[in-house]
Structure formats: C-alpha cells, structure tokens
Amino acid sequence: MAEAHLTSSLLLMQPALSDKELARRYAHLTPEQRLEMERWHRGRNQDRMFGRPIDETEQPPFPEYPPGSLVDQAFALARTDHFDPEVVKGLRRLYDLSADNLEDQFVIGHMIESQIVMASEPEDFALIDQYWHGDKEEEEDSE
C-alpha cells in the first residue's frame, strides 16, 4: 500500500506542461483553453491514482485534436463497439496519410489495435492482414 501511495505521489509531482509544450500539443486552442485542458487532464489522472471513480464518457472541455484533422477523423470513424473491417480499412488509410506526424500515427495505430482486439473470426484476421499489408497481387500487377 505504501508503494502505491509513493508511486501516486511521484506521478502527481510531475510538473505541468510548459506553455511551449501545451502550444505544441494543442496548437488549435487559445492559451487559456490549453491551460484548462491541462487542468482537466491532471485532475482526471489524480482521480485515477487515488482510486476515485471516473466517468469514462466524460469529454474534455475542448477537442483534443483540431476538428477535421486526421486523428479527429479517426476518432469519428472508430466509434464502434464491435469489429468492422471497413473501420480498419479507413483507419489504415488515415494511418498512411499521417506518415509525417508520428504522434498522430501512434494514436491511430492504437485505434487499429483496438479493432484487432475486437476481431474474433478467422476471416476478420485475414481482412486485417490484407488491409495492413496490402494486396500483394495488386502490387505485383502494377509493377
């Protein structure tokens, strides 16, 4: 128990993000909105660490990603509680389009992993493999 409290205390002692870090993370928000987002996230993390109940459906006060951005599109696409091959296909397309932004690719990659976890049938995994690696026959035909 003392170890858990120490871990929680150490994590809470992490300094807040600097204005520069917040500007990079939330470039689409005003400075005041960035600070509010930082407070919101820190409050949720503190509640988690102390075992307080958290409403997982609660949304942050502002969109975390610019409206219309690749990650925003991915979140809109991935709002499903079951495996959907079309979602995987769309997420893969967005993943490829985000090649110049590793942070976006990381987030979209996690959404793809969530879809994979929901897959259960052998044909689901075959579709995932096809969407992830592409159709080898199509590639060979184009050469």
N, C-alpha and C positions, 0 to 999 in steps of 0.2 A: 504494500500500500504506500509506504514512504517513497518507494522508487517511482511509482506512478505520479505521485504528487510532485516529486522533483522534476520529472520529465515535463509535466504540465507547466510547472513554474518556469523552466528553462525556455520552453516554446513561447510562453507569454512574454518573456523578457526580450524576445527578438524585437529589434527596433522597427517602427513603422517604415513603410516605404518612403523614400525621399520624394520631393516634388518632381525631380527629374525621372525617377523610376515610375511614379504614378503617371506622368505625362507620356512616357513610352508605352505603358500598359493600356492606358485609357485616353489615347490621343483624341478620340471623338468627344470627350466630355470636357466641361469647363473645369478650372482648378477647384472650385467649390464642390462640384459633383464628384470629382476624383477623391477628395477628402472624405466625402460622405460614403463613397464605395469602400474606401479603406476602413473606415469605422465599422461599416456593416459586416465586412468580411472578418475583421478582427473580433467583433462581438460574437459571430457565429462560431469561430474557431475556439474562442474562450468557452462558450457554452458546451461545445463538444468535449473539450478537455476536462471540464468539470462534471460531465455526465448529465448535463441539463437536457431536457427534451428539446428537439429541434424540429420545426415544421419543414420537412423536405420540399414541400410545394411552394414555400415562400420564395418569392423572386427578389433579386437585388433591386435597389431603388432606381437604377438606371440600367440600360442594356450594357452588358459587359463587352460586347463587340459592336462595331459600327453597323447600323442597320444596312442590310444588303451585302455585307462582307461575306467572304467565303465561309467563315465559321458560323455566322448568323444563318446563312442558307443551310449549312449542315445541320444546325440545331433544329431548324424548321422541318427538314427532311426526316430527321431521326426520331421524331416524336411518335414512337410506336412501342408497344409492349410485347411485340412478337417479331419473329424473324420475317423479313421481307426482302427478297432478292433485289427488287428494284431500289430499295433504300441503299443496299450495299453498292449497287452499280452507281447510283448517284453520289454516294459518299466517296467512292473511288475516283470519280471524275473530279470532285472538289479537292480531294487529296492531291491529285496530279496538278491541278491548277494552282495549288498553294505551294508549289515547289520552292519558291523564292522566300518563303516565310516558315521557318522551322517550328515556331511556336504554334502557328495555325495547323501545320501538318501534324503536330503532336496531339492537339485537341481532336482533330478529325480522325486521326488514327485510333484514338480511344473510342470514338463513336463506332468505328468499324469493328473494333474488338467487341464492343457491347453487342453488336448484331451477331457476331460469330458465336458468342456465348449463348444467344437465344436459339441458334440453329440446332436442330435435332435429327433431321433426316439425312441419309447419305447424299441425296440429290441436292440438299441445301449446301453441303460442303463442296460438292462438285461445282455449283454455281459460284460460291465464294472463290474457289481456286481459279475459275475461269475469269471472274471479274478482277481478281487481284493480279494474276499473271498474264492475262490476256489470252486471246485465242491464238495459239501457236500456228495453226493452219493459215489464218488470215495473214499473219506476219510473213510467213514463208511465201504466200501467194503474191504479196506486194513487192517482194524482192526481185 
